[in-house]
Amino acid sequence: MRHSYKIKKNELLYVIALFIYTFAVDVISNSYLFGQNDSRFEVSNYFQYLAAALFFVSFCWNKNLKIRAIMLRVILGVIALVIAYNMHAISFGVSVLAIIAALNIDFRKIVKWCVGINTFDLVVVILPAIMGLIPDETRLHNGVVAHYLGFAYYSNVPYRVLMITIMGYWLIKSSRAENIFLLISIPIQYIIYKVCTVRLVLYIYIIFIIIAILIRAIKSEKKHNVLKFIAVIMYPCATLATVYASLQSDKSFFFAALDSAMNARLGFNRIGFQRYGMKLFGQRIITSQEYWDANYINHYFFIDSGYAYMLISYGLIFSIILIVGYSYLSWYTIRYKDYKMFVWCITCCIFSVINNVLFSVSLNPLPVLAVNLFVNANVMKKKRK
């Protein structure tokens, strides 16, 4: 029996807004599909404003608004508005709007849209680069040539494919299809590693595969209090460990060696903490690499770690909200026996030590579900049906 795919008006507006936003930040700003001149960043700004307007309309179009859900989103919106103003960051504000507008939209649909949109964005950039229609820049990385494949940096393709793989893994329901999917992902990840040479992403992928295999041994009838405990503490611990290791990276031989293995990420984190510190409601970061626009609406920040970036750029208030949300979500994955989502959560927790995917809604929509959980805990029971 075939099931018809129905989409509501607010959902249609949401997916259009999500497509426009993702295309603006991932393709227009972050690839050479629209040329290499700085005017593309201004074009990206306009597209992000359009996406913000559509997210807002999508939220207002919702017919089943409850006071608790509205109040939670108003509070989140006010905090985000202050932070976005302090940061001068359009993308941050649009990401929060994407979370606010996701009220009463099935999370499974959002994940499917994210997979489809990100796959489309990769194809429309990589194919022209392979055909020689747009630049495929290269650099010598660890003695090997790394290809950018049409993007502005050579790590863009590997970490996007990794997140698509994790989302696809969660979407698959049958064990047979899951096995086939994971087997197919192995040569794909290896080829991407050989082309782009990003070994840390390959290591995260290997960790993801190992956890995905080990999680199958869990028996669903047990309570798994140990796993619940791990789920609650892993994000706070990862945050504190990242901060401590970063600040010790120039004082300890062990952390200096770890910093070297992580391509100086800990050292960059330390410089960021020392230079900018941590504010309550985020701050505007201006670096020597600032050149995109006069108002610093778009900017390059040298920190890759999601935890360090979160604390310095978003501020302490939003960082606490984000970590509590992730911890709450991780706990619920064990509580409601969605172990595949727990694999997603723990992989994201580890990956965020070296890459900023904690609050990249189009690439990692977990914050959407985390906020919805505070409104309706039963959403975890419904999302995989």
MOUR-V424780 format. One record per backbone hydrogen bond with DSSP energy under -0.5 kcal/mol. NH is the residue of the N-H (numbers start at 1). CO is the residue of the C=O. If there is no record, write none. Layout:
nh co
NH CO
NH CO
//
This chain:
nh co
4 2
6 4
12 8
13 9
14 10
15 11
16 12
17 13
18 14
19 15
20 16
21 17
22 18
23 19
24 20
25 21
26 22
27 23
28 23
29 24
31 27
32 150
35 32
40 37
41 38
42 38
43 39
44 40
45 41
46 42
47 43
48 44
49 45
50 46
51 47
52 48
53 49
54 50
55 51
56 52
57 53
58 54
59 55
60 56
61 57
62 59
70 66
71 67
72 68
73 69
74 70
75 71
76 72
77 73
78 74
79 75
80 76
81 77
82 78
83 79
84 80
85 81
86 82
87 83
88 84
89 84
90 88
90 297
93 89
94 90
95 91
96 92
97 93
98 94
99 95
100 96
101 97
102 99
103 100
105 102
106 104
109 106
110 106
111 107
112 108
113 109
114 110
115 111
116 112
117 113
118 114
119 115
120 116
121 117
122 118
123 119
124 120
125 121
125 122
126 122
127 123
129 125
130 126
131 127
132 129
133 128
134 128
137 135
139 146
141 139
141 144
142 140
144 141
146 139
147 195
148 137
151 148
152 30
156 153
159 155
160 156
161 157
162 158
163 159
164 160
165 161
166 162
167 163
168 164
169 165
170 166
171 167
172 168
178 174
179 175
180 176
181 177
182 178
183 179
184 180
185 181
186 182
186 183
187 183
188 184
189 185
190 186
191 187
192 188
193 189
194 190
195 191
196 192
197 193
199 197
202 198
203 199
204 200
205 201
206 202
207 203
208 204
209 205
210 206
211 207
212 208
213 209
214 210
215 211
216 213
217 214
218 215
220 218
222 219
228 224
229 225
230 226
231 227
232 228
233 229
234 230
237 233
238 234
239 235
240 236
241 237
242 238
243 239
244 240
245 241
246 242
247 243
248 244
249 246
251 248
252 248
256 252
257 253
258 254
259 255
260 256
261 257
262 258
263 260
264 259
265 259
265 262
268 264
269 265
270 266
271 267
272 268
273 269
274 270
275 271
276 272
277 272
277 273
282 279
283 313
285 283
286 284
290 287
296 293
306 352
306 355
307 352
309 305
310 306
311 307
312 308
313 309
314 309
314 310
315 310
316 279
317 280
318 280
319 315
320 316
321 317
322 318
323 319
324 320
325 321
326 322
327 323
328 324
329 325
330 326
331 327
332 328
333 329
334 330
335 331
336 332
337 334
338 333
339 337
342 338
343 339
344 340
345 341
346 342
347 343
348 344
349 345
350 346
351 347
352 348
353 350
354 351
355 351
357 355
360 357
363 360
364 360
367 364
368 365
369 365
370 366
371 367
372 368
373 369
374 370
374 371
375 371
375 372
376 372
379 376
380 377
381 378
382 378
383 379
385 382
//
